[in-house]
Amino acid sequence: MEANLDPSVKGLNDHGDAPPQGLSGSQPLSQDHPAVRLAVRDVDVAYGEQPVVRDVRFELERGTIGCLLGPSGCGKTTLLRAIAGFEPVSRGQILIRGQRVSRAGWTLAPEQRQVGMVFQDFALFPHLTVARNVGFGLRALSRRERQRRIDELLELVGLSQAARRYPHELSGGMQQRVALARAMAPQPDILLLDEPFSSMDAELREQLAREVRAVLKREDVTAVLVTHDQLEAFAMADRIGVMNAGSVHQWDTGFGLYHQPADRFVADFIGQGALLPAHVLNATQVRTELGRISGAQPHGLEPGSAAEVLIRPDDLVYDESSPRQASIVERAFRGAEFLYTLQLESGAEVLCLVPSHHRHAVGETIGIRLEADHLVAFACPDSAAHRGHREGTAL
Ligand SMILES: Nc1ncnc2c1ncn2[C@@H]1O[C@H](COP(=O)(O)OP(=O)(O)OP(=O)(O)O)[C@@H](O)[C@H]1O
């Protein structure tokens, strides 16, 4: 997972292009860093009286791929539509290249924003060839320039040989690449991708997500992807915003979301794991029945108080010589590994990933050892600390 995250995005500094002029009603904000292509600031979106996006803020620098990830109905598409200009914001503002394009009471029309969109169903023109689909948004260019850009894009997405074919003659993955080339052709400031791989099976989805990421990176495109599939988000995005009930709970790398979730929702939504009762020893240590775990300073957790610690399946190591024994209550074969659900002496359950040559039956006992790199602890639900720090106590 970590390998898919592009560390270079942190230090993007090759910007310096001036924001475009002439967007009606928009004002350049001189205090903004020119590297920032998209700024979503304290945005609320409502359908009538019903708020569906609340207090969302994030920024994307040029060439960065952001992702809105969350369960169905959490407001991802609504937020994407607000960035595209299809929905007005009821509070806050949206800026593209430093130009304000949305604020309460005023929305720059979608066609006046330099925004490209790739939809779930590709939305290709069935009666146009691949080349003409890609060239559709390039009518302002001369014939020769248009052809040059079409050729360039088709080569970029690996479809030069398919220029004269029609969409129905292509596979789903190829059609999606045509849709991507068409959206990228006019060089939009921001590319928005709404569940672009949802009609494909899981394996192809991840592979396409990696391919699309490579294409976007080659053209230095700034993009926002919407998905409910975390593997797709990990494969494609530099930064991921986990949404629930209209709010972004955490904006982070995939690695950060998995290993240092900011709250219980993120801990539960991203990856697998179990919460194990723990006793807070001091500012940097807790004790669990599997042993001590150390980490950064606990927020709102008093020494001596009770807590719960997130244990991921990869925090436990199979170790035949370990004195800590646990019994297998469930087993799932994952190819290279088994995912065992283990019951500890106290009755608490944890998950453990074990190489699949260690094959054990449900009911057997195995030795395990704790090897946690990160400490993630939450106040117990009924504690005063939890009531005071409901929105997260990641350590
Ligand atoms: N045009 C609309 N009018 C009223 N309510 C709407 C409208 N569109 C969406 N909603 C509601 O707003 C909420 C957020 O919907 P949205 O489509 O943004 O969620 P989502 O996270 O993209 O979900 P999904 O992954 O299922 O597409 C839902 O409760 C939905 O029912």
The ligand as a Tripos MOL2 file, in Angstrom:
@<TRIPOS>MOLECULE
LIG
   31    33     1     0     0
SMALL
NO_CHARGES

@<TRIPOS>ATOM
      1 N1        -30.9430   15.5350   -5.8240 N.pl3     1 LIG1
      2 C1        -31.1180   15.1840   -4.5390 C.ar      1 LIG1
      3 N2        -32.1440   15.6650   -3.8140 N.ar      1 LIG1
      4 C2        -32.2910   15.3210   -2.5080 C.ar      1 LIG1
      5 N3        -31.4640   14.5020   -1.8420 N.ar      1 LIG1
      6 C3        -30.4300   13.9850   -2.5020 C.ar      1 LIG1
      7 C4        -30.1860   14.2920   -3.8900 C.ar      1 LIG1
      8 N4        -29.0590   13.6540   -4.2880 N.ar      1 LIG1
      9 C5        -28.6170   12.9700   -3.2110 C.ar      1 LIG1
     10 N5        -29.4210   13.1610   -2.1530 N.ar      1 LIG1
     11 C6        -29.2340   12.6280   -0.7920 C.3       1 LIG1
     12 O1        -28.0430   13.1860   -0.2810 O.3       1 LIG1
     13 C7        -27.3030   12.2260    0.4690 C.3       1 LIG1
     14 C8        -25.9060   12.1090   -0.1120 C.3       1 LIG1
     15 O2        -25.9900   11.5590   -1.4170 O.3       1 LIG1
     16 P1        -24.7040   11.3460   -2.3370 P.3       1 LIG1
     17 O3        -25.1720   10.8020   -3.6490 O.co2     1 LIG1
     18 O4        -23.9110   12.5800   -2.3410 O.co2     1 LIG1
     19 O5        -23.9290   10.2390   -1.5200 O.3       1 LIG1
     20 P2        -22.7420    9.2830   -1.9700 P.3       1 LIG1
     21 O6        -21.8260    9.2150   -0.8150 O.co2     1 LIG1
     22 O7        -22.1910    9.7380   -3.2670 O.co2     1 LIG1
     23 O8        -23.4900    7.8950   -2.1560 O.3       1 LIG1
     24 P3        -23.2650    6.7320   -3.2360 P.3       1 LIG1
     25 O9        -21.9180    6.1520   -2.9640 O.co2     1 LIG1
     26 O10       -24.3840    5.7790   -2.9220 O.co2     1 LIG1
     27 O11       -23.3920    7.3610   -4.5830 O.co2     1 LIG1
     28 C9        -28.1200   10.9290    0.4110 C.3       1 LIG1
     29 O12       -28.8740   10.8530    1.5850 O.3       1 LIG1
     30 C10       -28.9940   11.1100   -0.7950 C.3       1 LIG1
     31 O13       -30.2050   10.4130   -0.6240 O.3       1 LIG1
@<TRIPOS>BOND
     1     1     2 1
     2     2     3 ar
     3     2     7 ar
     4     3     4 ar
     5     4     5 ar
     6     5     6 ar
     7     6     7 ar
     8     6    10 ar
     9     7     8 ar
    10     8     9 ar
    11     9    10 ar
    12    10    11 1
    13    11    12 1
    14    11    30 1
    15    12    13 1
    16    13    14 1
    17    13    28 1
    18    14    15 1
    19    15    16 1
    20    16    17 2
    21    16    18 1
    22    16    19 1
    23    19    20 1
    24    20    21 2
    25    20    22 1
    26    20    23 1
    27    23    24 1
    28    24    25 2
    29    24    26 1
    30    24    27 1
    31    28    29 1
    32    28    30 1
    33    30    31 1
@<TRIPOS>SUBSTRUCTURE
     1 LIG1         1 GROUP 0 **** ****
